[in-house]
Amino acid sequence: MIRPYIYGGIALALISVGIWLYLKGGSDNQQATDLNNASDYIEGTKDAQKSTTDLPDTDAGLIEWLSRPWE
């Protein structure tokens, strides 16, 4: 008579552990994605800080630069 309750308790425990593992895997995957995106962002900002441009510093020079013939 008590055997169905034991089997039910074991089944409930297994289901609970399965759900917990599923949610833990999703959380770990999200953290890995966030870490990858953060490192890509840092790398991109470092590249942007190292970049140079041929834009002039003055407004008059900018107008000349914009009106130059495109190659």
mmCIF file as gemmi writes it, N, C-alpha and C atoms, coordinates in Angstrom:
data_model
loop_
_atom_site.group_PDB
_atom_site.id
_atom_site.type_symbol
_atom_site.label_atom_id
_atom_site.label_alt_id
_atom_site.label_comp_id
_atom_site.label_asym_id
_atom_site.label_entity_id
_atom_site.label_seq_id
_atom_site.pdbx_PDB_ins_code
_atom_site.Cartn_x
_atom_site.Cartn_y
_atom_site.Cartn_z
_atom_site.occupancy
_atom_site.B_iso_or_equiv
_atom_site.pdbx_formal_charge
_atom_site.auth_seq_id
_atom_site.auth_asym_id
_atom_site.pdbx_PDB_model_num
ATOM 1 N N . MET Axp A 1 ? 0.814 -1.208 0 1 0 ? 1 A 1
ATOM 2 C CA . MET Axp A 1 ? 0 0 0 1 0 ? 1 A 1
ATOM 3 C C . MET Axp A 1 ? 0.85 1.261 0 1 0 ? 1 A 1
ATOM 4 N N . ILE Axp A 2 ? 1.975 1.194 0.662 1 0 ? 2 A 1
ATOM 5 C CA . ILE Axp A 2 ? 2.839 2.375 0.706 1 0 ? 2 A 1
ATOM 6 C C . ILE Axp A 2 ? 3.764 2.442 -0.504 1 0 ? 2 A 1
ATOM 7 N N . ARG Axp A 3 ? 3.893 1.347 -1.243 1 0 ? 3 A 1
ATOM 8 C CA . ARG Axp A 3 ? 4.778 1.274 -2.384 1 0 ? 3 A 1
ATOM 9 C C . ARG Axp A 3 ? 4.459 2.317 -3.468 1 0 ? 3 A 1
ATOM 10 N N . PRO Axp A 4 ? 3.231 2.587 -3.831 1 0 ? 4 A 1
ATOM 11 C CA . PRO Axp A 4 ? 2.962 3.632 -4.849 1 0 ? 4 A 1
ATOM 12 C C . PRO Axp A 4 ? 3.441 5.011 -4.412 1 0 ? 4 A 1
ATOM 13 N N . TYR Axp A 5 ? 3.375 5.298 -3.125 1 0 ? 5 A 1
ATOM 14 C CA . TYR Axp A 5 ? 3.855 6.593 -2.635 1 0 ? 5 A 1
ATOM 15 C C . TYR Axp A 5 ? 5.375 6.689 -2.752 1 0 ? 5 A 1
ATOM 16 N N . ILE Axp A 6 ? 6.063 5.599 -2.512 1 0 ? 6 A 1
ATOM 17 C CA . ILE Axp A 6 ? 7.525 5.589 -2.656 1 0 ? 6 A 1
ATOM 18 C C . ILE Axp A 6 ? 7.898 5.782 -4.121 1 0 ? 6 A 1
ATOM 19 N N . TYR Axp A 7 ? 7.238 5.039 -5.01 1 0 ? 7 A 1
ATOM 20 C CA . TYR Axp A 7 ? 7.511 5.197 -6.448 1 0 ? 7 A 1
ATOM 21 C C . TYR Axp A 7 ? 7.156 6.61 -6.924 1 0 ? 7 A 1
ATOM 22 N N . GLY Axp A 8 ? 6.066 7.126 -6.428 1 0 ? 8 A 1
ATOM 23 C CA . GLY Axp A 8 ? 5.67 8.489 -6.795 1 0 ? 8 A 1
ATOM 24 C C . GLY Axp A 8 ? 6.68 9.515 -6.303 1 0 ? 8 A 1
ATOM 25 N N . GLY Axp A 9 ? 7.19 9.321 -5.082 1 0 ? 9 A 1
ATOM 26 C CA . GLY Axp A 9 ? 8.194 10.234 -4.535 1 0 ? 9 A 1
ATOM 27 C C . GLY Axp A 9 ? 9.487 10.19 -5.335 1 0 ? 9 A 1
ATOM 28 N N . ILE Axp A 10 ? 9.901 8.972 -5.714 1 0 ? 10 A 1
ATOM 29 C CA . ILE Axp A 10 ? 11.11 8.83 -6.525 1 0 ? 10 A 1
ATOM 30 C C . ILE Axp A 10 ? 10.911 9.472 -7.894 1 0 ? 10 A 1
ATOM 31 N N . ALA Axp A 11 ? 9.753 9.234 -8.5 1 0 ? 11 A 1
ATOM 32 C CA . ALA Axp A 11 ? 9.465 9.827 -9.808 1 0 ? 11 A 1
ATOM 33 C C . ALA Axp A 11 ? 9.441 11.352 -9.716 1 0 ? 11 A 1
ATOM 34 N N . LEU Axp A 12 ? 8.842 11.876 -8.653 1 0 ? 12 A 1
ATOM 35 C CA . LEU Axp A 12 ? 8.791 13.329 -8.468 1 0 ? 12 A 1
ATOM 36 C C . LEU Axp A 12 ? 10.191 13.9 -8.285 1 0 ? 12 A 1
ATOM 37 N N . ALA Axp A 13 ? 11.028 13.184 -7.527 1 0 ? 13 A 1
ATOM 38 C CA . ALA Axp A 13 ? 12.402 13.648 -7.328 1 0 ? 13 A 1
ATOM 39 C C . ALA Axp A 13 ? 13.173 13.634 -8.649 1 0 ? 13 A 1
ATOM 40 N N . LEU Axp A 14 ? 13.009 12.585 -9.438 1 0 ? 14 A 1
ATOM 41 C CA . LEU Axp A 14 ? 13.703 12.512 -10.73 1 0 ? 14 A 1
ATOM 42 C C . LEU Axp A 14 ? 13.233 13.607 -11.685 1 0 ? 14 A 1
ATOM 43 N N . ILE Axp A 15 ? 11.95 13.863 -11.694 1 0 ? 15 A 1
ATOM 44 C CA . ILE Axp A 15 ? 11.414 14.926 -12.55 1 0 ? 15 A 1
ATOM 45 C C . ILE Axp A 15 ? 11.947 16.287 -12.101 1 0 ? 15 A 1
ATOM 46 N N . SER Axp A 16 ? 12.004 16.486 -10.783 1 0 ? 16 A 1
ATOM 47 C CA . SER Axp A 16 ? 12.517 17.759 -10.252 1 0 ? 16 A 1
ATOM 48 C C . SER Axp A 16 ? 13.983 17.957 -10.616 1 0 ? 16 A 1
ATOM 49 N N . VAL Axp A 17 ? 14.782 16.898 -10.497 1 0 ? 17 A 1
ATOM 50 C CA . VAL Axp A 17 ? 16.197 16.992 -10.854 1 0 ? 17 A 1
ATOM 51 C C . VAL Axp A 17 ? 16.342 17.244 -12.356 1 0 ? 17 A 1
ATOM 52 N N . GLY Axp A 18 ? 15.537 16.603 -13.169 1 0 ? 18 A 1
ATOM 53 C CA . GLY Axp A 18 ? 15.586 16.823 -14.61 1 0 ? 18 A 1
ATOM 54 C C . GLY Axp A 18 ? 15.256 18.258 -14.979 1 0 ? 18 A 1
ATOM 55 N N . ILE Axp A 19 ? 14.236 18.809 -14.367 1 0 ? 19 A 1
ATOM 56 C CA . ILE Axp A 19 ? 13.86 20.203 -14.643 1 0 ? 19 A 1
ATOM 57 C C . ILE Axp A 19 ? 14.966 21.144 -14.193 1 0 ? 19 A 1
ATOM 58 N N . TRP Axp A 20 ? 15.544 20.858 -13.011 1 0 ? 20 A 1
ATOM 59 C CA . TRP Axp A 20 ? 16.617 21.709 -12.502 1 0 ? 20 A 1
ATOM 60 C C . TRP Axp A 20 ? 17.824 21.673 -13.45 1 0 ? 20 A 1
ATOM 61 N N . LEU Axp A 21 ? 18.194 20.488 -13.92 1 0 ? 21 A 1
ATOM 62 C CA . LEU Axp A 21 ? 19.321 20.372 -14.847 1 0 ? 21 A 1
ATOM 63 C C . LEU Axp A 21 ? 19.044 21.095 -16.167 1 0 ? 21 A 1
ATOM 64 N N . TYR Axp A 22 ? 17.812 21.008 -16.645 1 0 ? 22 A 1
ATOM 65 C CA . TYR Axp A 22 ? 17.438 21.701 -17.878 1 0 ? 22 A 1
ATOM 66 C C . TYR Axp A 22 ? 17.582 23.214 -17.706 1 0 ? 22 A 1
ATOM 67 N N . LEU Axp A 23 ? 17.077 23.742 -16.605 1 0 ? 23 A 1
ATOM 68 C CA . LEU Axp A 23 ? 17.165 25.178 -16.366 1 0 ? 23 A 1
ATOM 69 C C . LEU Axp A 23 ? 18.604 25.611 -16.12 1 0 ? 23 A 1
ATOM 70 N N . LYS Axp A 24 ? 19.376 24.802 -15.45 1 0 ? 24 A 1
ATOM 71 C CA . LYS Axp A 24 ? 20.791 25.111 -15.198 1 0 ? 24 A 1
ATOM 72 C C . LYS Axp A 24 ? 21.559 25.164 -16.517 1 0 ? 24 A 1
ATOM 73 N N . GLY Axp A 25 ? 21.284 24.216 -17.417 1 0 ? 25 A 1
ATOM 74 C CA . GLY Axp A 25 ? 21.935 24.232 -18.72 1 0 ? 25 A 1
ATOM 75 C C . GLY Axp A 25 ? 21.603 25.479 -19.51 1 0 ? 25 A 1
ATOM 76 N N . GLY Axp A 26 ? 20.35 25.912 -19.465 1 0 ? 26 A 1
ATOM 77 C CA . GLY Axp A 26 ? 19.966 27.147 -20.152 1 0 ? 26 A 1
ATOM 78 C C . GLY Axp A 26 ? 20.66 28.358 -19.56 1 0 ? 26 A 1
ATOM 79 N N . SER Axp A 27 ? 20.784 28.387 -18.25 1 0 ? 27 A 1
ATOM 80 C CA . SER Axp A 27 ? 21.465 29.497 -17.587 1 0 ? 27 A 1
ATOM 81 C C . SER Axp A 27 ? 22.948 29.518 -17.937 1 0 ? 27 A 1
ATOM 82 N N . ASP Axp A 28 ? 23.579 28.354 -17.936 1 0 ? 28 A 1
ATOM 83 C CA . ASP Axp A 28 ? 24.996 28.281 -18.293 1 0 ? 28 A 1
ATOM 84 C C . ASP Axp A 28 ? 25.216 28.702 -19.74 1 0 ? 28 A 1
ATOM 85 N N . ASN Axp A 29 ? 24.316 28.296 -20.63 1 0 ? 29 A 1
ATOM 86 C CA . ASN Axp A 29 ? 24.422 28.675 -22.033 1 0 ? 29 A 1
ATOM 87 C C . ASN Axp A 29 ? 24.269 30.187 -22.193 1 0 ? 29 A 1
ATOM 88 N N . GLN Axp A 30 ? 23.345 30.787 -21.466 1 0 ? 30 A 1
ATOM 89 C CA . GLN Axp A 30 ? 23.147 32.233 -21.54 1 0 ? 30 A 1
ATOM 90 C C . GLN Axp A 30 ? 24.367 32.977 -21.019 1 0 ? 30 A 1
ATOM 91 N N . GLN Axp A 31 ? 24.964 32.478 -19.937 1 0 ? 31 A 1
ATOM 92 C CA . GLN Axp A 31 ? 26.169 33.125 -19.403 1 0 ? 31 A 1
ATOM 93 C C . GLN Axp A 31 ? 27.32 33.034 -20.393 1 0 ? 31 A 1
ATOM 94 N N . ALA Axp A 32 ? 27.466 31.899 -21.063 1 0 ? 32 A 1
ATOM 95 C CA . ALA Axp A 32 ? 28.527 31.754 -22.058 1 0 ? 32 A 1
ATOM 96 C C . ALA Axp A 32 ? 28.302 32.709 -23.231 1 0 ? 32 A 1
ATOM 97 N N . THR Axp A 33 ? 27.049 32.855 -23.648 1 0 ? 33 A 1
ATOM 98 C CA . THR Axp A 33 ? 26.726 33.783 -24.736 1 0 ? 33 A 1
ATOM 99 C C . THR Axp A 33 ? 27.013 35.22 -24.308 1 0 ? 33 A 1
ATOM 100 N N . ASP Axp A 34 ? 26.63 35.578 -23.09 1 0 ? 34 A 1
ATOM 101 C CA . ASP Axp A 34 ? 26.888 36.932 -22.599 1 0 ? 34 A 1
ATOM 102 C C . ASP Axp A 34 ? 28.381 37.218 -22.514 1 0 ? 34 A 1
ATOM 103 N N . LEU Axp A 35 ? 29.154 36.239 -22.058 1 0 ? 35 A 1
ATOM 104 C CA . LEU Axp A 35 ? 30.6 36.418 -21.959 1 0 ? 35 A 1
ATOM 105 C C . LEU Axp A 35 ? 31.225 36.586 -23.343 1 0 ? 35 A 1
ATOM 106 N N . ASN Axp A 36 ? 30.759 35.812 -24.291 1 0 ? 36 A 1
ATOM 107 C CA . ASN Axp A 36 ? 31.263 35.922 -25.659 1 0 ? 36 A 1
ATOM 108 C C . ASN Axp A 36 ? 30.915 37.282 -26.26 1 0 ? 36 A 1
ATOM 109 N N . ASN Axp A 37 ? 29.692 37.74 -26.039 1 0 ? 37 A 1
ATOM 110 C CA . ASN Axp A 37 ? 29.288 39.048 -26.561 1 0 ? 37 A 1
ATOM 111 C C . ASN Axp A 37 ? 30.082 40.18 -25.908 1 0 ? 37 A 1
ATOM 112 N N . ALA Axp A 38 ? 30.346 40.048 -24.603 1 0 ? 38 A 1
ATOM 113 C CA . ALA Axp A 38 ? 31.116 41.079 -23.91 1 0 ? 38 A 1
ATOM 114 C C . ALA Axp A 38 ? 32.549 41.138 -24.43 1 0 ? 38 A 1
ATOM 115 N N . SER Axp A 39 ? 33.161 39.985 -24.658 1 0 ? 39 A 1
ATOM 116 C CA . SER Axp A 39 ? 34.536 40 -25.17 1 0 ? 39 A 1
ATOM 117 C C . SER Axp A 39 ? 34.571 40.537 -26.603 1 0 ? 39 A 1
ATOM 118 N N . ASP Axp A 40 ? 33.562 40.233 -27.412 1 0 ? 40 A 1
ATOM 119 C CA . ASP Axp A 40 ? 33.484 40.809 -28.757 1 0 ? 40 A 1
ATOM 120 C C . ASP Axp A 40 ? 33.335 42.326 -28.695 1 0 ? 40 A 1
ATOM 121 N N . TYR Axp A 41 ? 32.539 42.815 -27.749 1 0 ? 41 A 1
ATOM 122 C CA . TYR Axp A 41 ? 32.339 44.255 -27.588 1 0 ? 41 A 1
ATOM 123 C C . TYR Axp A 41 ? 33.65 44.926 -27.187 1 0 ? 41 A 1
ATOM 124 N N . ILE Axp A 42 ? 34.361 44.315 -26.23 1 0 ? 42 A 1
ATOM 125 C CA . ILE Axp A 42 ? 35.635 44.893 -25.778 1 0 ? 42 A 1
ATOM 126 C C . ILE Axp A 42 ? 36.632 44.922 -26.92 1 0 ? 42 A 1
ATOM 127 N N . GLU Axp A 43 ? 36.71 43.845 -27.669 1 0 ? 43 A 1
ATOM 128 C CA . GLU Axp A 43 ? 37.629 43.787 -28.812 1 0 ? 43 A 1
ATOM 129 C C . GLU Axp A 43 ? 37.257 44.841 -29.855 1 0 ? 43 A 1
ATOM 130 N N . GLY Axp A 44 ? 35.966 45.019 -30.094 1 0 ? 44 A 1
ATOM 131 C CA . GLY Axp A 44 ? 35.52 46.019 -31.059 1 0 ? 44 A 1
ATOM 132 C C . GLY Axp A 44 ? 35.833 47.429 -30.624 1 0 ? 44 A 1
ATOM 133 N N . THR Axp A 45 ? 35.669 47.728 -29.329 1 0 ? 45 A 1
ATOM 134 C CA . THR Axp A 45 ? 35.984 49.077 -28.861 1 0 ? 45 A 1
ATOM 135 C C . THR Axp A 45 ? 37.485 49.332 -28.912 1 0 ? 45 A 1
ATOM 136 N N . LYS Axp A 46 ? 38.296 48.307 -28.658 1 0 ? 46 A 1
ATOM 137 C CA . LYS Axp A 46 ? 39.745 48.493 -28.783 1 0 ? 46 A 1
ATOM 138 C C . LYS Axp A 46 ? 40.114 48.771 -30.234 1 0 ? 46 A 1
ATOM 139 N N . ASP Axp A 47 ? 39.498 48.063 -31.168 1 0 ? 47 A 1
ATOM 140 C CA . ASP Axp A 47 ? 39.754 48.311 -32.588 1 0 ? 47 A 1
ATOM 141 C C . ASP Axp A 47 ? 39.315 49.72 -32.977 1 0 ? 47 A 1
ATOM 142 N N . ALA Axp A 48 ? 38.184 50.158 -32.453 1 0 ? 48 A 1
ATOM 143 C CA . ALA Axp A 48 ? 37.677 51.493 -32.787 1 0 ? 48 A 1
ATOM 144 C C . ALA Axp A 48 ? 38.582 52.579 -32.222 1 0 ? 48 A 1
ATOM 145 N N . GLN Axp A 49 ? 39.155 52.347 -31.045 1 0 ? 49 A 1
ATOM 146 C CA . GLN Axp A 49 ? 40.056 53.345 -30.46 1 0 ? 49 A 1
ATOM 147 C C . GLN Axp A 49 ? 41.356 53.447 -31.248 1 0 ? 49 A 1
ATOM 148 N N . LYS Axp A 50 ? 41.776 52.365 -31.874 1 0 ? 50 A 1
ATOM 149 C CA . LYS Axp A 50 ? 43.014 52.363 -32.658 1 0 ? 50 A 1
ATOM 150 C C . LYS Axp A 50 ? 42.798 52.899 -34.074 1 0 ? 50 A 1
ATOM 151 N N . SER Axp A 51 ? 41.554 53.036 -34.497 1 0 ? 51 A 1
ATOM 152 C CA . SER Axp A 51 ? 41.285 53.408 -35.883 1 0 ? 51 A 1
ATOM 153 C C . SER Axp A 51 ? 41.649 54.862 -36.159 1 0 ? 51 A 1
ATOM 154 N N . THR Axp A 52 ? 41.914 55.135 -37.402 1 0 ? 52 A 1
ATOM 155 C CA . THR Axp A 52 ? 42.23 56.501 -37.834 1 0 ? 52 A 1
ATOM 156 C C . THR Axp A 52 ? 41.293 56.865 -38.979 1 0 ? 52 A 1
ATOM 157 N N . THR Axp A 53 ? 41.199 58.142 -39.231 1 0 ? 53 A 1
ATOM 158 C CA . THR Axp A 53 ? 40.34 58.628 -40.299 1 0 ? 53 A 1
ATOM 159 C C . THR Axp A 53 ? 41.063 59.736 -41.06 1 0 ? 53 A 1
ATOM 160 N N . ASP Axp A 54 ? 40.638 59.957 -42.259 1 0 ? 54 A 1
ATOM 161 C CA . ASP Axp A 54 ? 41.236 61.044 -43.031 1 0 ? 54 A 1
ATOM 162 C C . ASP Axp A 54 ? 40.34 62.283 -43.024 1 0 ? 54 A 1
ATOM 163 N N . LEU Axp A 55 ? 39.383 62.335 -42.109 1 0 ? 55 A 1
ATOM 164 C CA . LEU Axp A 55 ? 38.529 63.512 -42.01 1 0 ? 55 A 1
ATOM 165 C C . LEU Axp A 55 ? 39.319 64.694 -41.456 1 0 ? 55 A 1
ATOM 166 N N . PRO Axp A 56 ? 39.122 65.884 -42.033 1 0 ? 56 A 1
ATOM 167 C CA . PRO Axp A 56 ? 39.82 67.07 -41.525 1 0 ? 56 A 1
ATOM 168 C C . PRO Axp A 56 ? 39.201 67.556 -40.208 1 0 ? 56 A 1
ATOM 169 N N . ASP Axp A 57 ? 39.99 68.352 -39.476 1 0 ? 57 A 1
ATOM 170 C CA . ASP Axp A 57 ? 39.535 68.834 -38.174 1 0 ? 57 A 1
ATOM 171 C C . ASP Axp A 57 ? 38.623 70.055 -38.267 1 0 ? 57 A 1
ATOM 172 N N . THR Axp A 58 ? 38.726 70.824 -39.329 1 0 ? 58 A 1
ATOM 173 C CA . THR Axp A 58 ? 37.955 72.068 -39.431 1 0 ? 58 A 1
ATOM 174 C C . THR Axp A 58 ? 36.722 71.87 -40.311 1 0 ? 58 A 1
ATOM 175 N N . ASP Axp A 59 ? 35.753 72.762 -40.125 1 0 ? 59 A 1
ATOM 176 C CA . ASP Axp A 59 ? 34.539 72.693 -40.941 1 0 ? 59 A 1
ATOM 177 C C . ASP Axp A 59 ? 34.83 72.987 -42.409 1 0 ? 59 A 1
ATOM 178 N N . ALA Axp A 60 ? 35.698 73.944 -42.671 1 0 ? 60 A 1
ATOM 179 C CA . ALA Axp A 60 ? 36.037 74.28 -44.064 1 0 ? 60 A 1
ATOM 180 C C . ALA Axp A 60 ? 36.714 73.086 -44.725 1 0 ? 60 A 1
ATOM 181 N N . GLY Axp A 61 ? 37.584 72.455 -44.015 1 0 ? 61 A 1
ATOM 182 C CA . GLY Axp A 61 ? 38.25 71.28 -44.565 1 0 ? 61 A 1
ATOM 183 C C . GLY Axp A 61 ? 37.275 70.141 -44.782 1 0 ? 61 A 1
ATOM 184 N N . LEU Axp A 62 ? 36.255 70.056 -43.933 1 0 ? 62 A 1
ATOM 185 C CA . LEU Axp A 62 ? 35.248 69.009 -44.071 1 0 ? 62 A 1
ATOM 186 C C . LEU Axp A 62 ? 34.415 69.209 -45.331 1 0 ? 62 A 1
ATOM 187 N N . ILE Axp A 63 ? 34.089 70.456 -45.643 1 0 ? 63 A 1
ATOM 188 C CA . ILE Axp A 63 ? 33.323 70.745 -46.863 1 0 ? 63 A 1
ATOM 189 C C . ILE Axp A 63 ? 34.15 70.373 -48.092 1 0 ? 63 A 1
ATOM 190 N N . GLU Axp A 64 ? 35.435 70.703 -48.056 1 0 ? 64 A 1
ATOM 191 C CA . GLU Axp A 64 ? 36.298 70.322 -49.179 1 0 ? 64 A 1
ATOM 192 C C . GLU Axp A 64 ? 36.395 68.803 -49.282 1 0 ? 64 A 1
ATOM 193 N N . TRP Axp A 65 ? 36.479 68.152 -48.145 1 0 ? 65 A 1
ATOM 194 C CA . TRP Axp A 65 ? 36.591 66.685 -48.139 1 0 ? 65 A 1
ATOM 195 C C . TRP Axp A 65 ? 35.321 66.046 -48.707 1 0 ? 65 A 1
ATOM 196 N N . LEU Axp A 66 ? 34.152 66.617 -48.356 1 0 ? 66 A 1
ATOM 197 C CA . LEU Axp A 66 ? 32.891 66.075 -48.858 1 0 ? 66 A 1
ATOM 198 C C . LEU Axp A 66 ? 32.711 66.336 -50.345 1 0 ? 66 A 1
ATOM 199 N N . SER Axp A 67 ? 33.248 67.439 -50.828 1 0 ? 67 A 1
ATOM 200 C CA . SER Axp A 67 ? 33.056 67.777 -52.246 1 0 ? 67 A 1
ATOM 201 C C . SER Axp A 67 ? 34.165 67.216 -53.137 1 0 ? 67 A 1
ATOM 202 N N . ARG Axp A 68 ? 35.057 66.437 -52.604 1 0 ? 68 A 1
ATOM 203 C CA . ARG Axp A 68 ? 36.139 65.858 -53.394 1 0 ? 68 A 1
ATOM 204 C C . ARG Axp A 68 ? 35.565 64.823 -54.359 1 0 ? 68 A 1
ATOM 205 N N . PRO Axp A 69 ? 36.223 64.556 -55.46 1 0 ? 69 A 1
ATOM 206 C CA . PRO Axp A 69 ? 35.727 63.53 -56.393 1 0 ? 69 A 1
ATOM 207 C C . PRO Axp A 69 ? 35.916 62.13 -55.79 1 0 ? 69 A 1
ATOM 208 N N . TRP Axp A 70 ? 34.873 61.343 -55.914 1 0 ? 70 A 1
ATOM 209 C CA . TRP Axp A 70 ? 34.939 59.968 -55.374 1 0 ? 70 A 1
ATOM 210 C C . TRP Axp A 70 ? 35.674 59.085 -56.339 1 0 ? 70 A 1
ATOM 211 N N . GLU Axp A 71 ? 36.507 58.237 -55.829 1 0 ? 71 A 1
ATOM 212 C CA . GLU Axp A 71 ? 37.3 57.357 -56.686 1 0 ? 71 A 1
ATOM 213 C C . GLU Axp A 71 ? 36.728 55.978 -56.703 1 0 ? 71 A 1
